[in-house]
Amino acid sequence: RHPTTPSRGMSAPLVPTEPAAADAAPAATGDDDDVVDPFNVTSASSTGINYDRLIVKFGSTAITEDMVARLERVTNMRAHPWIRRGIFFSHRDLGSILDHVERGGRMYLYTGRGPSSEALHLGHLVPFMFTKYLQDAFKCPLVIQLTDDEKFLWKDHSLAETYRLWQEKFKD
């Protein structure tokens, strides 16, 4: 849970939306030592990761209570618990997507998985669960691509091993 998530009844943003708010954090907290990438999540600070700074660093926008209400209104569906609880605390272009849907526009979802192991695991479940929520909320088709290029190029797998892992994962 994001540490600045207010109670559900508040109209304040789930996290500060102004970049200045994140930049104003004192450097002594170790925020400059935060590392969040596909392979590591670490912080030298005793208070943990500075999520406000992450929003600025990754160019996303905070999910506000108003955005949650709009999402629920447009989709006629309650927001996913991970959004309501502030676990998913920022977005990119959700407002544009909601504008498009409000105008009657259609969309589809696209996601993918690489052959990192022989089977799907818990790490795959989180994005699949949220993608299923989005598919239901927006009543749209879903495309799931099983890729081989990333694992072949970056994981020191032979093309034959990458293909074998892809075939095993496809069974799931």
Solvent accessible surface area in square Angstrom, and as a share of the most:
residue,aa,sasa,rsa
1,R,179,0.65
2,H,4,0.02
3,P,99,0.62
4,T,69,0.40
5,T,15,0.08
6,P,19,0.12
7,S,72,0.47
8,R,102,0.37
9,G,78,0.75
10,M,96,0.43
11,S,95,0.61
12,A,40,0.31
13,P,52,0.33
14,L,1,0.01
15,V,1,0.01
16,P,48,0.30
17,T,57,0.33
18,E,115,0.52
19,P,76,0.48
20,A,71,0.55
21,A,48,0.37
22,A,3,0.02
23,D,90,0.47
24,A,81,0.63
25,A,26,0.20
26,P,86,0.54
27,A,70,0.54
28,A,106,0.82
29,T,49,0.29
30,G,12,0.12
31,D,9,0.05
32,D,100,0.52
33,D,82,0.43
34,D,21,0.11
35,V,63,0.36
36,V,36,0.20
37,D,59,0.31
38,P,123,0.77
39,F,156,0.65
40,N,75,0.38
41,V,100,0.58
42,T,75,0.44
43,S,37,0.24
44,A,73,0.57
45,S,15,0.09
46,S,122,0.79
47,T,120,0.70
48,G,27,0.26
49,I,24,0.12
50,N,25,0.13
51,Y,65,0.25
52,D,26,0.13
53,R,52,0.19
54,L,20,0.10
55,I,12,0.06
56,V,57,0.33
57,K,129,0.55
58,F,89,0.37
59,G,55,0.53
60,S,22,0.14
61,T,69,0.40
62,A,3,0.02
63,I,7,0.04
64,T,30,0.18
65,E,17,0.08
66,D,103,0.53
67,M,32,0.14
68,V,1,0.01
69,A,53,0.41
70,R,48,0.17
71,L,3,0.01
72,E,39,0.18
73,R,155,0.56
74,V,29,0.17
75,T,6,0.04
76,N,139,0.71
77,M,72,0.32
78,R,154,0.56
79,A,1,0.00
80,H,19,0.08
81,P,48,0.30
82,W,45,0.16
83,I,8,0.04
84,R,48,0.18
85,R,141,0.51
86,G,0,0.00
87,I,75,0.38
88,F,60,0.25
89,F,35,0.14
90,S,34,0.22
91,H,30,0.13
92,R,156,0.57
93,D,96,0.50
94,L,25,0.12
95,G,16,0.15
96,S,67,0.43
97,I,63,0.32
98,L,0,0.00
99,D,55,0.29
100,H,67,0.30
101,V,36,0.21
102,E,88,0.40
103,R,179,0.65
104,G,61,0.58
105,G,24,0.23
106,R,211,0.77
107,M,45,0.20
108,Y,134,0.51
109,L,24,0.12
110,Y,132,0.50
111,T,23,0.13
112,G,25,0.24
113,R,30,0.11
114,G,15,0.14
115,P,1,0.01
116,S,49,0.32
117,S,39,0.25
118,E,86,0.39
119,A,50,0.38
120,L,59,0.29
121,H,97,0.43
122,L,133,0.66
123,G,48,0.46
124,H,18,0.08
125,L,86,0.43
126,V,65,0.37
127,P,50,0.32
128,F,47,0.20
129,M,88,0.39
130,F,32,0.13
131,T,16,0.09
132,K,107,0.45
133,Y,17,0.06
134,L,39,0.19
135,Q,48,0.21
136,D,59,0.30
137,A,3,0.02
138,F,22,0.09
139,K,161,0.68
140,C,11,0.07
141,P,79,0.50
142,L,49,0.24
143,V,69,0.40
144,I,80,0.41
145,Q,79,0.35
146,L,41,0.21
147,T,36,0.21
148,D,60,0.31
149,D,81,0.42
150,E,98,0.44
151,K,29,0.12
152,F,79,0.33
153,L,117,0.58
154,W,197,0.69
155,K,94,0.40
156,D,142,0.73
157,H,52,0.23
158,S,65,0.42
159,L,102,0.51
160,A,79,0.61
161,E,58,0.26
162,T,0,0.00
163,Y,119,0.45
164,R,95,0.35
165,L,10,0.05
166,W,68,0.24
167,Q,77,0.34
168,E,52,0.23
169,K,4,0.02
170,F,135,0.56
171,K,148,0.63
172,D,97,0.50
